[in-house]
Amino acid sequence: MRLTKFTDLALRTVMRLAVAEQGEPLTTKEVAEAVAAPYTHTAKAVARLQHLGVLEARRGRGGGLELTGFGQRASVGWLVRALEGDEEVVACEGETPCPLRGACRLRGALRTAQQSFYAALDEFTVQDLVASPTGPVLVGLTARPSG
């Protein structure tokens, strides 16, 4: 399986927010800089994550991005399914249908593999992803200047 760039960015965004200090929400710009992604792409990922209830975004002074309690506890498998969708790995139908579609065993094998992939990710939460040594590295990506 290969994740889309969008899902990869959304996961990195969630991971960065998971280690943010309580009461000091990060801006979309800060997250984008931390995960080395364009602001516009990060903003789209933030909007999708907000829609999923994984993070809250507040505007204005004192605003910013924070993971919700649900976002902190979410399984990685659920998050990837929500971001990627549950489409099959191969497209057997379509404009030019596969001539093997009626007797092919590949489609079923790939579906089983996809389900196993998601099941393995279900065993991890966002908090698992940011355990040491990852968490301290994430925190250091965009250290705010003190003062």
N, C-alpha and C positions, 0 to 999 in steps of 0.2 A: 504494500500500500504506500502511496505517496500522498502527503497532505498538500492541499493548495497553499499558496503563499499567504492567502488571506487567513486561513486557519492557523498557520505558523505564527503570523503576526498577532493574531488575537490571543493565542496561548502565551506568547512572550509578554504581551500587555498585561494579561491576568497575573502572570508570575511577578512582574515588576510591581504591580499594585498590591500583591499579597505581602510584600515585605516593606511597604511604605509605613511610615510612622503614623500611629493613631492621631487623628486631629490635624494632620498636615497633608491634606490631599494633594496629589500631583495634578498638573495640568496635562492636557493632551500633548502639548508641545514638549513638555519634559519627558513624558513617556516615549514619545516618538524619538527624541534624541537618545534616550537610554537604550532603546532596542534597535537603534540604527535603522530607522524606517522613515519614509516620507510622512510628513504631517497629515496630508490628505488621506493616505491609506490608513494611518493610525486612527484618524477621526472616523472613518467608515467602520473600522473594527470596533471602536468604542461605541458607536451607535448600535451596532448589532449586539454587543455584549450587554448594553443597557436594556435593549428590547428583551433579551433573554432573562433579565433580572439578576445578572451576575455582578453588575456594578451600578453605582449611582453617579450621575454627573450633575453637579450644581454649578450654575453660572454666577458670575459677579465676584465681588470681594469675599474672600474666604471660601470660594467655590473650588471645584476641582473634581477629581475622580477618586472614588473609593469603592473597594469591593464590598458587596453586601455579605451578610452572614451566609446566605445561600452560595454566593460565589466562593467564599472561603472553603466551604464543605463540598462543593460540586465535584463529582467524579470526572476525571479527564475523559473517560469514555463517553459520558453524557455530553460533555462540552464539545468533543470532536464530532459526535453524531449531529448535534444541533448546528454546528457550523458547516459541516461537510454535506449534510443531508444523508439520506439512507439509500441513495441510488446504487444500482449494481455497478460492479467494477467494469464490466464490459457491456456494450450496447449491442444486443442481438437483433433488435428490431430497428426500424428507422427507414431512411430514404433508400438505403441498399441493405435489406435484411441479410443476415448471415445465412448461407445455404445449409449450415449444419444445425440451425436453431431447433429443429424438431427432434434431433437425435444426439445432441451434444451433451457431454458430461462436464465440459469445462465450466460452463455457467454455474452449475451446482457446486463444483469444487471451489470456484472463486468466491461464491456466496458464503460457503462454510468458512473459508479463510478470512473473509471480511468480518464475519461474526466473531471469530476467534480473536481477531485483532482488537475489535471493540471490547470484547470481554476482558482481555488482558489489560486494556486501559481503564476499565471500570474499577480495577483494584487500586488505582491511585487517585488521590484527591489533589486539589490545587496545593494544599499544605504539604503534601508529600513531595511535590515538585520543587518546593522552595526550601526544603531541609538543607542543612549544611552538607556540602560546601557551596551549593548554588545560592542560597539566600544571601550570605555576606557579599558574594560577587555582585548580585543584583543591586544590593543597597549601594555599593560603591560606584555603580554606573553613572549616577547623576547625583552626586553628593551636593546638597544645597550649600551655598556659602554661608558660614556662620557670621552672625553679626547683627 
